[in-house]
């Protein structure tokens, strides 16, 4: 199998803040760009993106059904989502923990960036329902 190579990754910041020197939109680079992309993909609801109704996950819908949710199903959904829509990473582990008292889901994602000599990356964030 050929070795995967890449160049540096650049994405625009979705906050649309201005760079203080260039007055242009702030740029996210390499691991910061990929981290933001992974979090955005997981937080996107299925059908929320125009022109790509399949992109997203049902995690935000699951926040209101934590007593009946199977974490293995949600975990597989995240793995499939990231494997299909984020080719810049190779997943190592996805971990979910329901926090029933507060209706939150703690998500931990470990991955390696394809083609860049960086250590294993880890993201940890909490999904919270916005209608409480």
C-alpha positions in Angstrom: 0.0 0.0 0.0 1.5 3.4 -0.9 2.2 5.8 1.8 -0.3 8.6 2.2 1.2 12.0 1.9 -0.3 15.4 2.6 0.6 19.0 2.8 -0.4 21.5 5.4 -4.1 21.9 6.0 -5.9 25.2 6.1 -9.5 26.1 6.8 -11.2 29.4 7.5 -12.4 30.0 11.0 -16.2 29.8 11.2 -16.2 32.6 13.8 -15.2 35.0 10.9 -13.1 37.1 13.1 -10.6 39.4 11.4 -6.9 38.8 11.5 -5.4 41.9 13.3 -2.7 42.4 10.7 -4.2 41.4 7.4 -7.9 42.2 8.1 -8.7 39.0 6.4 -10.7 36.1 7.9 -8.7 34.1 10.4 -7.2 30.9 9.1 -7.0 27.6 11.1 -4.0 25.5 10.2 -3.1 21.8 10.4 -4.3 20.2 13.7 -6.5 23.1 14.7 -8.3 23.0 11.3 -8.9 19.2 11.6 -10.0 19.4 15.2 -12.6 22.0 14.4 -13.7 20.0 11.4 -14.2 16.8 13.4 -16.2 18.7 16.1 -18.4 20.4 13.5 -19.1 17.1 11.7 -20.1 15.4 14.9 -22.3 18.3 16.0 -24.0 18.6 12.6 -27.5 17.0 12.5 -28.5 14.8 9.6 -30.1 16.9 6.9 -28.8 20.2 8.3 -26.3 20.8 5.5 -27.6 22.0 2.1 -26.8 19.9 -0.9 -25.7 17.0 1.4 -28.6 15.6 3.4 -26.6 12.5 4.5 -23.9 14.4 6.3 -24.2 14.6 10.0 -25.2 12.5 13.0 -28.2 11.9 15.2 -26.2 12.6 18.4 -28.0 15.9 19.2 -31.4 14.1 18.9 -30.2 11.5 21.3 -29.6 14.0 24.1 -33.3 13.8 25.0 -33.4 10.0 25.0 -30.3 9.1 27.1 -32.1 6.4 29.0 -32.9 4.4 25.9 -29.8 5.1 23.7 -27.3 2.5 22.8 -23.8 4.0 23.0 -22.4 1.4 20.6 -24.8 2.5 17.9 -23.9 6.2 18.4 -20.2 5.2 18.4 -20.5 3.4 15.1 -22.4 6.4 13.7 -19.5 8.7 14.6 -16.9 6.3 13.2 -18.8 6.0 9.9 -19.3 9.7 9.7 -15.6 10.6 10.2 -14.4 7.8 8.0 -16.6 9.1 5.2 -16.3 12.8 5.6 -12.9 13.5 7.1 -10.2 11.8 5.0 -7.4 13.8 6.7 -7.6 11.6 9.8 -7.2 7.9 10.8 -9.4 7.1 13.8 -7.9 5.3 16.8 -10.7 5.4 19.3 -14.2 6.9 19.9 -15.6 6.9 23.4 -19.0 8.1 24.6 -20.3 8.5 28.1 -23.9 9.4 28.9 -24.3 11.9 31.7 -27.9 11.3 32.5 -28.2 13.8 35.3 -27.6 16.7 33.0 -28.6 15.1 29.7 -25.1 15.5 28.2 -22.9 13.2 26.2 -19.2 13.3 26.8 -17.4 12.4 23.6 -13.7 11.5 23.3 -12.1 11.0 19.8 -8.5 9.9 19.2 -7.0 10.0 15.8 -3.8 10.5 13.8 -3.4 13.1 11.1 -2.7 11.4 7.8 0.6 12.5 6.2 1.9 14.8 8.9 4.4 13.7 11.5 2.4 14.8 14.5 1.6 12.8 17.7 -1.8 11.2 18.2 -4.5 13.9 18.6 -7.3 13.7 21.1 -10.5 15.7 21.3 -12.9 15.8 24.2 -16.1 17.7 24.2 -19.6 17.6 25.7 -22.8 17.7 23.7 -25.5 19.5 25.6 -29.1 19.9 24.7 -29.9 23.5 23.8 -33.6 23.3 24.7 -33.3 22.8 28.5 
